[in-house]
Amino acid sequence: MRLRFLAGEILTGLRRNVAMTVSVVLVTFVSLVFVGAGGLLQLQVGQMKDYWYDRVQVSVFLCAKDSEAPTCTSGEVTAAQRQAVLTELQSPTLAPYVESVQFESKADAYKRFQQQFKGTAIADSATEDQLNESYRVKLKDPTKYEVVTQFFAGTPGVEEVQDQRRVLDPFFTVLNVATAVAGGFAVVMIVAAALLIATTIRLSAFSRRRETGIMRLVGASKLLIQLPFLLEGVLAAVVGAGLAVGALYAAVRFGVQGWLVEALPLFGYVGTHQVWLVAPVLLGIAVLLAGTASVTTLSRYLRV
């Protein structure tokens, strides 16, 4: 009997405040889309870091003919200097850090350069002699790249030591900033959703003040009087959370896995299983948001 009564009260409240209820659903939907997008973006950043940092190499560029570096005053790297660098890379001192070493000749560098800049003016103007020979060093722990960099600082025949993390770190910084921006928008929208839920509950309580007065007179408990209002807010927020999960699933399924993977197959992307990992968090936020806003409002405007 009480379940039928509660269901009837909830439907009555939703019917009387359709516009406000729809507003709560939409604002909750938008706010949780931002929360979910921020979470998925952070998972993507972590996945990309694992992918790229595992492939990070330190490039030890040897002196070319026209190098102007202080360590290249004697001109192009000699065979003795080239061998000395290789010996150091394979020495017991660097053995704990170096996993493998690969030599790249000028011909190899030129071939790779032409592939990277194919169809551009720079590819047509470059010559093989302008490029450096180098040793491509794969590290056991990519975070230890400074060891190799500092080890070859000032070494004759070595023009420069470059670490690919210098290129990747700014890219990941941009992604982290995007995550923070999405989180900021999410916070603003969550506050708006909380205010809308509180307003909706207040209007619903005001429109049914006569019924609640009668319920007090007949001895209805505080929980029985307040529960329909609380469930109205929770139901609207949960519907918004469900729509947010559906939107994120569609974006990942069709936008990321259906298009981006084929258009830019450089690394692994987040999949739909990550959306299901985020979904309980979004539902939990929706219930907590609606519950907190409803209880706070009811304690002020529906004292029983």
N, C-alpha and C positions, 0 to 999 in steps of 0.2 A: 504494500500500500504506500509506504514512504517512498519507494523508488518511483512509483507512478506519479506521486505528488511532486517529487524533485524534478522528474522529466518534464512535467507540465509547467512547473515554474520556470525552468530554464528556457523552454520553447516560448513561453509568454514574454520573458525578458528579451530574448533575441528578436522576437517579432516586433516588439515595441521600439527597439533601438537598432533597426536594420542598418541604417547608414553608419552609425558609430561602430557597430560590430564589424561591418565590412572594412571600415577604416583601420580598426585594430588588426584585422587579418592582413591587410595590405602592408601596414607599417611593420608589423612583425615579420612578414615575408621579406621585405626589403632589407631590414636590419640583419636578419639571420642569413640572407644571401651574402651580405658583406662579411659576416663572421665566418661562414663556411668557405667563401672564396679566399679569405685570409688564411684560414687553416690549410686549405688545399695548396695554396701558393707556397706556404712554408714547407709543406711536405714535398712539393716539387723542387724547392731550393735544396733541401736536404738530399733528395734523390740525385739532382744534377751535380751536387758537390761530390757525392760518392762516386758518380760516374767519371767526372772530369778529373778530380784530384787523383783518382787511381791511375789516370793516364798522363798525369803531369810529368813533363820532362824538363831537365835543366840542360840548356844548350850552351856548350863551351865553344864560342866562335873563335877560330884561329885567324891570325893576321892575314889580310889580303894584300895585294900589291900596293894599293893606294891608301892603306889604313893610316889614320892620323893619331891613333891611340899612343900614349907614352910607352907602352910595352911593345910597340911595333916600329920603333925607330930604325931597326935594322932591315926593314922591308917585310916582304912576304915570309910567312912561317917556313922555317927550314925543316928538313926531314928529322934532324936531331931534336928540334923543339917539339915537333909533332909527336915523336916517340916518347919524349920526356913527359908530356901531358898525359899520354895514354898510360905510362908507367905509374904516374901519380894516381890516376883514376882507379887503377887496379892494385894499388898499394894496400897494405894492412891498415893504414890509417883511415882510409875512406871505405874499406870493405864493409864496416857495419852500416853504412848509409847507402851505398851504391848496389843496386840490384843487377843492372846490365848497362853496357856501354856499346853504342853503335856509331860507327864513323860515317859521316856524310861528306862525300867528295863534292867538288864544284859542279861536276856533271849531275850528280844526284840533286844538289841544291837547285840547280837551274831547271831541272825537270819538274821538281815540286813547285818552284816559283811560277813556271808557265801554267801549271795546272790550277794554282790558286788564283792567278790574275789573268786567266784566259779571256781574250776578247777586249782587254783594256790597253790603253796607250803605254802604260808602264811595262807591260809584258813584251811589247814590240821593241821597246828601246833598251831593255836590259840585255847584257851579254854575260856569258858564263864567267869571264874573268873578273867581273865586278862582284861576284858572290863569294862568300867565305866558306872555307871548309869548316866543319864543326864536329864535335862529339856530342851525340844525343845521349844524355844520362838519365836513366830511369831510377828513381830513388825507392828504397824500401819504405820510407816514411816521407811523403811529399812535404810535410811540415818542416823538415830538416834541410830545406833547400839552401838556407843561409850558410850551412857548413861548407858546401861546395863553392858557393859564391865567394866566401871569404878566403877559402883555401887557395883559389887561383887568382886572387887580387894581386896585381903586379907581376904575374908570371910572364916571362918573355915568350913571345909567340902567341899569347892569348889576348885577343882584342877586347872581348866582352864575354861576360857570363850572364845569360838571360834565363829567368825562371818564368814559366808559363802562368804561374799563379798571379803574377803581376797584371796579366791581362784578364784573368778570370775573376779575381777578387773585386774589381770595380763593378763587373757585371752582376755578381752576387749581391753586392751592396745595393745596387739599383733594385733588385728583386726584393731585398729585405725592406727597403724604403717603401716599395709598393705594398708590401704586406702591412707595414705600419700605417700607411694611408688608409688601406681597406679597414684596418682595425679601428682607426679614428672615426671613419664614417659609420662603422658598426656601432660604436659607443653612442654617437649622436642619435642614431636611429633607434637604438634600444631605449634611450631616455625618452624619446618621443613616443615609442610604443608604450612604455610604462605610464606616461601621462595620459595617453589615450585610453588605456585600460582603466585607469583610475577614474577618468571622466565618465566613461561608459558605465562603470559600476555605480557611480554616484547618481547618474541620471536614472538608471534602472531602479535604484533604491528609492529615489524621490517619486518616481511614477507609481511605485507599489507601496507607498507609505501607509495607505489605508489597510492593505492586506497584512502588512507586517504588524500594524497596530492590533488588528484582530487576533493575529497569532500570539501576540504577547498576552492578550487578555485571556485566551483559552489555555495558557500555560505551555506554549511550545518552547522547546529548548533554544538556547542561543545558537547552537550548531545548526539546528534544523532551519532556523530563520536565515542565517548567513550563508549556508552551504550553496543554495541555488545561485546566488550572486557570484560566489567564488568560482563555481564550476563554469559559469558563463564566460568569465575572463579567461580561465584556463582553456576552455574549448576553443575560443577564438584564437588564442595564441598557438595552440597545438595545430590548428588548421593552417595558420600562417607558417609554422615550422615545416609542416608536411609539404606545402607548396614550395618552400625554399629548398628542401631536400630534392623534390622533383625537378626544380629548375637547375640545381647543381648537377644532378644526375644526367639531365639532357645535355647540359653544356659539356660535360666530360665525355659522355657517350658519343655525341655527334660532332662537337666542336674540337675536342682534343683527340680522342681515339679515332674518330671518323674522318677528320680532315687534317689536323696538325701533324699527326704521326706520318701521314703519307706526304704532306707538303714539306716537312722539315724533319726527316728521320735521322737526327743527330744523336739522340740519347733517349733513355726511357722517360716516359711521361706518366703522370698520375692516371690511375684507372678508376673504373666505377667502384672497385672494392674499397678504395680510399674514401669515396663518398659515403659508403655504408659505415666506415669508421667514424666519420664526422657526424653522421645523422643522429646518433644517441646524444651527442654533446649539444646539438642544436635543439633537440626536443627537451633536454634537461634545462637549457637556458630558457626556453619558452615557458615551461611549467614554473620554474623558479621566478621568472619575471612576472608572470600573471599572478601567481600565488602571493608574492610579496606586495605587488601593487594592490591586489584585491583586499588582502588582510588589512593593510595600512588604511585603505579607504573606508572599509567597513567599520573599523574600530573608531573612526572619527565621525562618520555620517550615519551609522546604523547602530547606535548604542542600545544594547538590550541587556 
